[in-house]
Amino acid sequence: MIRVAIVDDQAMVRAGFRLIVQSQSDMQVVGEAADGQEAVDLVRRERPEVVLMDIRMPKVDGIAATREIVGVTRVVILTTFELDEYVFDALAAGASGFLLKAARPEDLVHAIRVVAAGEALLAPSVTKRLIEEFAKRPEPALRRPKQLDSLTEREREVLQEVAGGFTNSEIAQRLHVSETTVKTHVAHLLDKLGLRDRVQAVILAYEAGLVG
């Protein structure tokens, strides 16, 4: 059973998400919160596997709350706008995925299952938003972890493709290998770099200057 917490300052939004989640036989809602501080308290108390997190809330916002709880649970950011200026900051804070509130119910259910399984839900369009955000920012001091040197040439290629916003199937086509092989390379490079998911991989690749 996937334990889910819902965080949004609008009661009607929370009610809608609750109905969707509870319609699934393998999911249960363990609590709701109306702001970031309530979310932190809820997560510490109930230990859900997945938190559906709004960004813009009173008191403590979703970004600050995400930073507090990513060591305990996995966070899917929910927002009204795809161009939300805070999306990058939320993902950088440790969120595992990003979803529009206007998404179909089946997309929400899929997102919960993917994130609960330990994967990241990062659609190509969102990856491209990350890239655009990096392009707008002042040149950062490059952070190049020593672990990068442990990557094979192919793993480094795959990391650059991931940072370019390509899906596993697209990377497979571009590198002329199977999708299973790509998944294996992604798993290996995440392990070697000590990263949780593709979100962190994209951020690291840009901070390290691997993509520009």
C-alpha positions as CSV (number, residue, x, y, z in Angstrom):
1,M,0.0,0.0,0.0
2,I,1.4,3.4,-1.0
3,R,0.9,5.9,1.7
4,V,0.3,9.4,0.3
5,A,0.1,12.8,2.0
6,I,-1.6,15.8,0.2
7,V,-0.4,19.3,0.8
8,D,-2.3,22.3,-0.7
9,D,-3.7,25.5,0.8
10,Q,-7.0,25.0,-1.0
11,A,-9.4,22.6,0.6
12,M,-11.2,21.8,-2.6
13,V,-8.0,20.9,-4.4
14,R,-7.0,18.6,-1.5
15,A,-10.5,17.0,-1.7
16,G,-10.1,16.3,-5.4
17,F,-6.7,14.7,-5.0
18,R,-7.9,12.6,-2.1
19,L,-10.8,11.2,-4.2
20,I,-8.3,10.3,-7.0
21,V,-5.8,8.6,-4.6
22,Q,-8.4,6.7,-2.6
23,S,-10.0,5.3,-5.8
24,Q,-6.8,3.2,-6.2
25,S,-6.7,-0.2,-4.3
26,D,-3.0,0.1,-3.7
27,M,-3.0,3.7,-2.3
28,Q,-4.2,5.4,0.9
29,V,-4.2,9.0,2.0
30,V,-2.6,9.3,5.4
31,G,-3.2,13.0,5.9
32,E,-3.6,16.4,4.5
33,A,-1.8,19.7,5.2
34,A,-2.7,23.3,4.3
35,D,0.8,24.8,4.5
36,G,4.5,23.8,4.5
37,Q,4.9,23.6,8.3
38,E,1.8,21.4,8.6
39,A,3.3,19.3,5.9
40,V,6.6,18.8,7.8
41,D,4.7,17.9,10.9
42,L,2.5,15.5,9.0
43,V,5.4,13.7,7.3
44,R,7.3,13.3,10.6
45,R,4.2,11.9,12.2
46,E,2.9,9.6,9.4
47,R,5.9,8.8,7.3
48,P,4.2,8.7,3.9
49,E,6.0,7.2,0.9
50,V,4.9,10.1,-1.4
51,V,3.8,13.7,-0.7
52,L,1.8,15.7,-3.3
53,M,3.2,19.2,-2.6
54,D,1.8,22.6,-3.8
55,I,4.5,25.3,-4.2
56,R,2.8,28.5,-3.2
57,M,1.3,28.4,0.3
58,P,1.1,30.7,3.3
59,K,3.6,30.5,6.2
60,V,6.1,27.9,4.9
61,D,6.0,27.4,1.1
62,G,6.4,24.1,-0.7
63,I,10.1,24.6,-1.5
64,A,11.1,25.1,2.1
65,A,8.9,22.2,3.2
66,T,10.5,19.9,0.5
67,R,14.0,20.7,1.8
68,E,12.9,19.6,5.2
69,I,11.3,16.3,4.3
70,V,13.2,14.8,1.3
71,G,15.3,12.7,3.7
72,V,12.1,11.0,4.9
73,T,9.8,10.8,1.9
74,R,9.6,11.5,-1.8
75,V,7.9,14.7,-3.2
76,V,5.9,15.3,-6.3
77,I,5.5,19.0,-6.9
78,L,2.0,20.2,-8.1
79,T,1.6,23.6,-9.7
80,T,-0.9,25.4,-11.8
81,F,1.6,26.8,-14.3
82,E,4.2,24.9,-16.4
83,L,6.3,28.0,-16.4
84,D,6.2,28.4,-12.7
85,E,9.3,30.3,-11.7
86,Y,9.7,28.2,-8.6
87,V,9.8,24.8,-10.3
88,F,13.6,24.8,-10.7
89,D,14.1,25.7,-7.0
90,A,11.6,23.0,-5.9
91,L,13.4,20.3,-8.0
92,A,16.8,21.5,-6.7
93,A,15.4,21.3,-3.2
94,G,15.0,17.5,-3.7
95,A,11.6,16.9,-5.3
96,S,11.3,13.7,-7.3
97,G,8.8,14.9,-9.8
98,F,6.7,17.7,-11.2
99,L,3.0,17.6,-12.3
100,L,0.5,20.2,-13.4
101,K,-2.7,20.4,-11.4
102,A,-4.6,20.2,-14.7
103,A,-3.1,16.8,-15.4
104,R,-5.5,13.9,-15.9
105,P,-6.3,11.7,-12.9
106,E,-4.5,8.8,-14.5
107,D,-1.3,10.9,-14.8
108,L,-1.5,11.7,-11.1
109,V,-1.9,8.0,-10.2
110,H,1.0,7.1,-12.5
111,A,3.2,9.8,-11.0
112,I,2.6,8.5,-7.5
113,R,3.5,4.9,-8.5
114,V,6.6,6.0,-10.4
115,V,7.9,8.1,-7.5
116,A,7.0,5.5,-4.9
117,A,9.0,3.0,-6.8
118,G,12.1,5.2,-6.4
119,E,12.1,6.7,-9.9
120,A,11.9,10.4,-10.8
121,L,9.0,11.7,-12.9
122,L,10.6,14.3,-15.1
123,A,8.9,14.9,-18.4
124,P,11.0,16.1,-21.3
125,S,9.2,19.4,-21.2
126,V,10.1,19.9,-17.6
127,T,13.8,19.0,-18.3
128,K,13.8,21.6,-21.0
129,R,12.5,24.2,-18.5
130,L,15.4,23.3,-16.2
131,I,17.8,23.8,-19.1
132,E,16.2,27.2,-19.9
133,E,16.4,28.2,-16.3
134,F,20.2,27.3,-16.2
135,A,20.7,29.3,-19.4
136,K,19.2,32.5,-17.7
137,R,21.2,32.3,-14.6
138,P,24.6,33.9,-14.1
139,E,27.5,31.5,-14.8
140,P,27.8,29.3,-11.7
141,A,31.0,28.3,-10.0
142,L,31.4,24.9,-11.6
143,R,31.0,22.0,-9.2
144,R,32.8,18.9,-10.5
145,P,32.5,16.0,-8.1
146,K,35.4,13.5,-8.1
147,Q,33.0,10.7,-8.8
148,L,32.6,12.0,-12.4
149,D,36.0,10.6,-13.1
150,S,34.6,7.1,-12.3
151,L,32.1,7.2,-15.1
152,T,32.8,5.3,-18.2
153,E,32.8,7.1,-21.5
154,R,29.4,5.6,-22.3
155,E,28.0,6.6,-18.9
156,R,29.2,10.1,-19.4
157,E,27.4,10.2,-22.8
158,V,24.2,8.9,-21.2
159,L,24.4,11.6,-18.5
160,Q,24.8,14.3,-21.1
161,E,21.7,12.9,-23.0
162,V,19.7,12.8,-19.8
163,A,20.7,16.4,-19.1
164,G,19.6,17.3,-22.7
165,G,16.1,16.3,-21.8
166,F,15.9,13.0,-23.7
167,T,13.9,10.0,-22.5
168,N,15.4,6.6,-22.2
169,S,13.9,5.5,-25.5
170,E,15.2,8.6,-27.3
171,I,18.6,8.1,-25.8
172,A,18.6,4.5,-27.0
173,Q,17.8,5.7,-30.5
174,R,20.4,8.4,-30.4
175,L,23.2,6.1,-29.1
176,H,22.0,3.1,-31.1
177,V,21.6,0.8,-28.1
178,S,18.6,-0.9,-26.4
179,E,16.4,0.9,-24.0
180,T,17.4,-1.7,-21.4
181,T,21.0,-0.8,-21.9
182,V,20.2,2.8,-21.3
183,K,18.4,2.1,-18.1
184,T,21.4,0.1,-16.9
185,H,23.8,2.9,-17.7
186,V,21.5,5.4,-15.9
187,A,21.3,3.2,-12.8
188,H,25.1,2.8,-12.8
189,L,25.9,6.5,-13.2
190,L,23.4,7.5,-10.5
191,D,25.0,5.0,-8.1
192,K,28.5,6.1,-8.9
193,L,27.6,9.8,-8.4
194,G,25.6,9.2,-5.3
195,L,22.5,10.7,-6.9
196,R,18.9,9.8,-6.1
197,D,17.3,10.3,-9.5
198,R,17.4,12.0,-12.9
199,V,16.4,15.3,-11.5
200,Q,19.7,15.4,-9.5
201,A,21.6,14.1,-12.5
202,V,20.4,17.0,-14.7
203,I,21.3,19.6,-12.1
204,L,24.8,18.1,-11.5
205,A,25.5,17.9,-15.2
206,Y,24.9,21.6,-15.6
207,E,26.7,22.5,-12.4
208,A,29.7,20.5,-13.6
209,G,29.7,22.1,-17.0
210,L,29.1,18.9,-18.9
211,V,26.3,20.5,-20.9
212,G,26.2,24.1,-22.0
